[in-house]
Amino acid sequence: MAKKTKYIFVVGGVMSGVGKGIAAASIGQILQSHGFEITSIKIDPYINVDAGTMNPTEHGEVFVLDDGMECDQDMGNYERFLNRDLTSANYMTTGSIYKHVIEKERNLEYGGKCVEVVPHIPLEIISRLNRAAAKNKADIVITEIGGTVGEYQNILFLEAVRILKLKHPGSVFLTLVSFLPSMGADGELKTKPTQYAVRSLNAAGLHPDMILARASSAIDRKRKEKISFNCSVPEANVISAPNVESIYEIPDNFRREGVDKIILKTLGLRSRKDKSKEWNALVKRIRTAKQKVKIGIVGKYFSTGSFVLADSYISVIEAVKHAAYALGAAPQIEWLNSEEFEGKNAAKYLKKLGGFGGIIIPGGFGERGVEGKIAAIKYCRIKKIPLFGLCYGMQLSAVEFARHVAGLKGANTTEVNPKTKYPVIDILPEQKKKMAEKDYGGTMRLGSYPAHLSPHTIARSAYRNELIHERHRHRFEMNPEYIHRLEKKGLIFSGASKDRRLMEILELPRNIHPFFLGTQFHPELKSRPLNPHPLFKAFIAASLKR
């Protein structure tokens, strides 16, 4: 470990979904504003080697990095708050660590030693932290440990923190993000669960340097005193972290509570400069935005039991917000279940689309809800409602156009109907062999790929560049055999690979439709609050005009 490198760990207490990722991202943002080089790491306690096979309605969206790593959605928060690209070195799971240790053992890289869970698993974790620090030339490495303290799943990661803290005193800072539930009509915030979370952390040989007290409202002095006394943490280091209107206000709240001063003092660091003006300007735009823009997202990964899980499309949601804020607007996002556009009351639900400024058809897999999405696309095309298709949304836009404009009745994607007469969307020939061998991972196009944009198109005017690089996560492609037939009927393929074999963007001319555009890639993955994605800005601008 380089002498100057400092490590911050963020762990969670009481319950999952307490906001560790946003807390870690916000800490990174404020320390970055002090002039330090920051990198962020996510540790997932799953046996999955990566997040690619995880169910989005249980785990949230799968975020994809430039190098193709499929990872946890919190990696997206890190990129958005730090305004920088991260790599696979910044993400690990229990599965990936065990897999690597076992492979090293099989390759005799341990020199005949007895390989044990402790210390070899924690040492591998530390080795990865060091590699990420070196690769990113980081002054400070912020690592979020998934799960909740007291669970069996993350105990080895806590052991890695204990070892690192033992070997490098003064260089490790531990933050506990804990939840304070409210009880009764008076809404009193209860501290006892946090006290037990700290004791669970103590049982792992660790003690928090700071406690972020998550609650529905700001905690009072009395609660801070109670947590301080019972958890042996200085009162100044018990931080109030209430719910806020926008997550981008959290760094500002942390600064007011003195989080940056506490961390810098504990780690023996001095602020190098103040670069918070740009972020402060963003927060001001968010707070003063008055013009509303109503956006509907037609998807199927919303429900989990009786609840709605917005995390399935978190990057799409944030990209909409980034673009809206940049244009001085306040977004109002509504979930629309694509299956409702297929049933007996489909016509009634389709009419609801007329009440939106714009509609997004996000990515996805499988056949459930597909006909509903196609019906929504057709309605938006005919009624000239701004429509933005992302990945699967682009593919289904091509299917809809093929069916209802190009006259290819029954056109479909072979993902839904392998025997369709008109396979407008299909797997490329070289990928079909892998599918037959059940090598599904090998058939995904993952990570950043270049695309060339045609002049005088919506895409070109939005990007203001001829060459772009965007992130992908899909298995099926636009079938090259149908490109010319659709172009003859008026569809424009405005973005493509250099050899025009892979279609990346489709759109309708502006004189036909104000904004009808689909991307094979996922533009939402590269949108940042300080650097909104150009296509989302163009879409929101069209939606505002409507």
Long-range contacts (C-beta under 8 A, 24 or more apart in sequence): 1-130, 1-133, 1-168, 1-171, 2-133, 2-134, 4-139, 5-133, 5-138, 5-139, 5-140, 5-141, 5-171, 6-139, 6-140, 6-141, 6-171, 6-172, 6-173, 6-267, 6-269, 7-129, 7-133, 7-140, 7-141, 7-143, 7-164, 7-168, 7-171, 7-172, 7-173, 8-140, 8-141, 8-142, 8-143, 8-172, 8-173, 8-174, 8-175, 8-263, 9-142, 9-143, 9-144, 9-145, 9-161, 9-172, 9-173, 9-174, 9-175, 10-142, 10-143, 10-144, 10-145, 10-175, 10-177, 11-145, 11-149, 11-154, 11-158, 11-174, 11-175, 11-176, 11-177, 11-201, 11-208, 12-145, 12-147, 12-148, 12-149, 12-176, 12-177, 12-178, 13-148, 13-149, 13-150, 13-176, 13-177, 13-178, 13-179, 13-193, 13-194, 13-197, 13-198, 13-200, 13-201, 14-148, 14-178, 14-179, 14-181, 14-193, 14-194, 14-196, 14-197, 15-148, 15-179, 16-147, 16-148, 18-148, 18-177, 18-178, 18-179, 18-214, 19-177, 19-214, 19-241, 20-74, 20-144, 20-145, 20-146, 20-177, 21-72, 21-73, 21-74, 21-77, 21-78, 21-144, 22-77, 22-247, 22-250, 23-175, 23-177, 23-212, 23-241, 23-250, 24-74, 24-77, 24-78, 24-142, 24-143, 24-144, 25-74, 25-77, 25-78, 25-80, 25-81, 25-82, 26-81, 26-247, 26-250, 26-251, 26-254, 27-142, 27-175, 27-254, 27-259, 27-263, 28-78, 28-81, 28-82, 28-140, 28-142, 29-81, 29-82, 29-251, 29-279, 30-251, 30-254, 30-255, 30-259, 30-260, 30-276, 31-140, 31-142, 31-260, 31-263, 31-264, 32-82, 32-275, 33-251, 33-274, 33-275, 33-276, 33-279, 34-260, 34-264, 34-271, 34-272, 34-273, 34-274, 34-275, 35-271, 35-272, 35-273, 35-275, 36-139, 36-140, 36-269, 36-272, 37-136, 37-137, 37-138, 37-139, 37-140, 38-82, 38-138, 38-139, 38-140, 38-141, 38-142, 39-82, 39-86, 39-90, 39-132, 39-133, 39-136, 39-138, 39-140, 39-141, 39-142, 40-75, 40-78, 40-82, 40-86, 40-90, 40-141, 40-142, 40-143, 40-144, 41-90, 41-91, 41-92, 41-128, 41-129, 41-132, 41-141, 41-142, 41-143, 41-144, 42-71, 42-72, 42-74, 42-75, 42-78, 42-90, 42-91, 42-92, 42-143, 42-144, 42-146, 43-92, 43-93, 43-125, 43-143, 43-144, 43-145, 43-146, 43-154, 43-157, 44-71, 44-72, 44-91, 44-92, 44-93, 44-94, 44-146, 45-93, 45-94, 45-145, 45-146, 45-147, 45-151, 45-153, 45-154, 45-157, 46-93, 46-94, 46-95, 46-146, 46-153, 47-93, 47-94, 47-95, 47-98, 48-93, 48-95, 49-93, 49-95, 49-96, 49-99, 50-91, 50-93, 50-95, 50-96, 51-93, 52-441, 52-444, 56-301, 56-309, 56-311, 56-312, 57-301, 57-302, 57-303, 57-304, 57-309, 57-312, 58-304, 60-309, 60-311, 60-312, 60-314, 61-311, 61-312, 61-313, 61-314, 61-315, 62-473, 63-315, 63-525, 64-446, 64-447, 64-471, 64-472, 64-473, 64-522, 64-525, 65-90, 65-91, 65-447, 65-471, 66-447, 66-448, 66-469, 66-471, 67-447, 67-448, 68-446, 68-447, 68-448, 69-446, 69-447, 70-446, 70-473, 72-146, 73-311, 73-314, 73-315, 74-144, 76-314, 76-315, 76-318, 76-525, 77-247, 79-528, 80-318, 80-527, 80-528, 80-529, 81-251, 81-529, 83-528, 83-529, 83-530, 83-531, 87-135, 89-128, 89-131, 89-132, 89-135, 89-136, 90-132, 90-136, 92-125, 92-128, 94-153, 94-156, 97-121, 97-124, 97-125, 97-128, 100-124, 117-156, 118-156, 118-159, 119-163, 121-156, 121-159, 122-156, 122-157, 122-159, 122-160, 122-163, 123-160, 123-163, 125-156, 125-157, 125-160, 126-160, 126-163, 126-164, 129-160, 129-164, 139-269, 140-267, 148-197, 149-176, 149-197, 149-200, 149-201, 149-204, 150-196, 150-197, 150-200, 155-204, 158-201, 158-204, 158-205, 158-206, 159-204, 159-205, 161-206, 162-204, 162-205, 162-206, 165-206, 170-267, 170-268, 171-267, 173-209, 173-210, 173-263, 173-266, 173-267, 174-206, 174-207, 174-208, 174-209, 174-210, 175-208, 175-209, 175-210, 175-211, 175-212, 176-201, 176-208, 176-210, 176-211, 176-212, 177-212, 177-214, 177-241, 178-211, 178-212, 178-213, 178-214, 179-214, 179-215, 180-213, 180-214, 180-215, 180-219, 180-223, 182-215, 182-216, 182-217, 187-216, 187-217, 189-213, 189-215, 189-217, 189-219, 189-223, 191-223, 191-226, 191-227, 191-230, 194-227, 194-231, 195-227, 195-230, 195-231, 198-230, 198-231, 198-232, 198-233, 207-232, 208-233, 209-233, 209-237, 209-262, 209-266, 210-237, 210-238, 210-239, 210-259, 210-262, 210-263, 211-237, 211-238, 211-239, 212-239, 212-241, 213-238, 213-239, 213-240, 213-241, 214-241, 214-242, 215-240, 215-241, 215-242, 215-243, 216-242, 216-243, 217-242, 217-243, 218-242, 236-262, 237-262, 245-286, 245-287, 246-283, 246-286, 246-321, 248-279, 248-282, 248-283, 248-286, 248-529, 249-283, 249-286, 249-287, 251-279, 252-279, 252-280, 252-283, 278-530, 279-530, 282-325, 282-529, 282-530, 285-325, 285-326, 285-328, 286-325, 288-328, 289-324, 289-325, 289-328, 289-329, 289-330, 290-328, 290-330, 291-328, 291-329, 291-330, 291-544, 292-329, 292-330, 292-331, 292-332, 293-324, 293-329, 293-330, 293-331, 293-332, 293-357, 293-358, 293-540, 293-543, 293-544, 294-332, 294-334, 294-355, 294-356, 294-357, 294-543, 295-320, 295-331, 295-332, 295-333, 295-334, 295-356, 295-357, 295-358, 295-359, 295-360, 295-540, 295-543, 296-333, 296-334, 296-335, 296-336, 296-352, 296-353, 296-356, 296-358, 296-359, 296-360, 297-333, 297-334, 297-335, 297-336, 297-359, 297-360, 297-362, 298-336, 298-337, 298-338, 298-341, 298-359, 298-360, 298-361, 298-362, 298-372, 298-373, 298-376, 299-335, 299-336, 299-337, 299-338, 299-361, 299-362, 299-364, 299-369, 300-337, 300-338, 300-339, 300-364, 300-368, 300-369, 301-364, 302-335, 302-337, 303-337, 308-335, 310-335, 313-362, 315-522, 315-524, 315-525, 315-527, 316-360, 316-362, 316-390, 316-524, 318-524, 318-527, 318-529, 319-523, 319-524, 319-527, 319-532, 319-533, 319-536, 320-360, 320-536, 320-540, 321-529, 322-527, 322-528, 322-529, 322-531, 322-532, 322-533, 322-536, 323-527, 323-532, 323-533, 323-536, 323-537, 323-539, 323-540, 324-540, 325-529, 325-532, 326-532, 326-537, 327-537, 327-540, 327-541, 327-544, 329-540, 329-544, 331-540, 336-376, 337-369, 337-372, 338-369, 338-370, 338-372, 338-373, 338-376, 339-368, 339-369, 339-372, 340-372, 341-371, 341-372, 341-373, 341-375, 341-376, 342-369, 342-371, 342-372, 342-375, 346-372, 346-375, 350-375, 350-376, 350-379, 353-379, 353-380, 353-383, 353-385, 354-383, 354-385, 356-385, 356-543, 357-386, 357-543, 357-544, 357-546, 358-385, 358-386, 358-387, 358-388, 358-515, 358-539, 358-540, 358-542, 358-543, 358-546, 359-385, 359-386, 359-387, 359-388, 360-387, 360-388, 360-389, 360-390, 360-393, 360-539, 361-387, 361-388, 361-389, 361-390, 361-392, 361-393, 361-396, 361-397, 361-518, 362-390, 362-391, 362-392, 362-393, 363-390, 363-391, 363-392, 363-393, 363-473, 363-474, 363-522, 364-391, 364-392, 365-392, 365-415, 366-415, 366-416, 367-415, 367-416, 370-396, 370-413, 370-416, 374-399, 374-400, 374-403, 378-404, 380-516, 381-508, 381-513, 381-516, 384-513, 384-514, 385-546, 386-514, 386-515, 386-516, 386-539, 386-542, 386-543, 386-546, 387-513, 387-515, 387-516, 387-517, 388-515, 388-517, 388-518, 388-535, 388-536, 388-539, 389-517, 389-518, 389-519, 390-518, 390-519, 390-522, 390-523, 390-524, 391-472, 391-473, 391-474, 391-519, 391-520, 391-521, 391-522, 392-474, 393-518, 394-505, 394-506, 394-518, 394-519, 394-520, 395-425, 395-476, 395-478, 395-518, 395-520, 397-506, 397-516, 397-518, 398-424, 398-425, 398-478, 398-482, 398-486, 398-491, 398-506, 398-518, 399-424, 399-425, 401-486, 401-489, 401-491, 402-482, 402-485, 402-486, 405-489, 405-490, 405-491, 406-485, 406-486, 406-488, 406-489, 406-491, 408-482, 408-485, 413-476, 414-476, 415-475, 415-476, 422-482, 423-479, 423-482, 424-478, 424-479, 424-482, 424-486, 425-476, 425-477, 425-478, 425-479, 426-476, 426-477, 426-479, 427-475, 427-476, 427-477, 428-477, 431-475, 440-475, 443-475, 444-473, 444-474, 444-475, 445-472, 445-473, 445-474, 445-475, 445-477, 446-472, 446-473, 447-471, 447-472, 448-472, 449-497, 449-502, 449-504, 449-521, 450-497, 450-498, 451-495, 451-496, 451-497, 451-504, 451-505, 451-521, 452-495, 452-496, 452-497, 452-498, 453-494, 453-495, 453-505, 454-492, 454-493, 454-494, 454-495, 457-492, 457-494, 457-507, 458-494, 458-507, 458-510, 458-515, 458-517, 458-538, 459-494, 459-495, 459-505, 459-507, 459-517, 459-535, 460-494, 461-538, 462-534, 462-535, 462-537, 462-538, 463-534, 463-535, 464-534, 468-495, 470-504, 470-519, 470-521, 470-522, 470-523, 470-526, 471-521, 471-522, 471-525, 471-526, 472-520, 472-521, 472-522, 473-522, 474-520, 477-502, 477-503, 477-520, 478-502, 478-503, 478-506, 478-520, 495-519, 514-542, 514-545, 514-546, 515-539, 515-542, 515-543
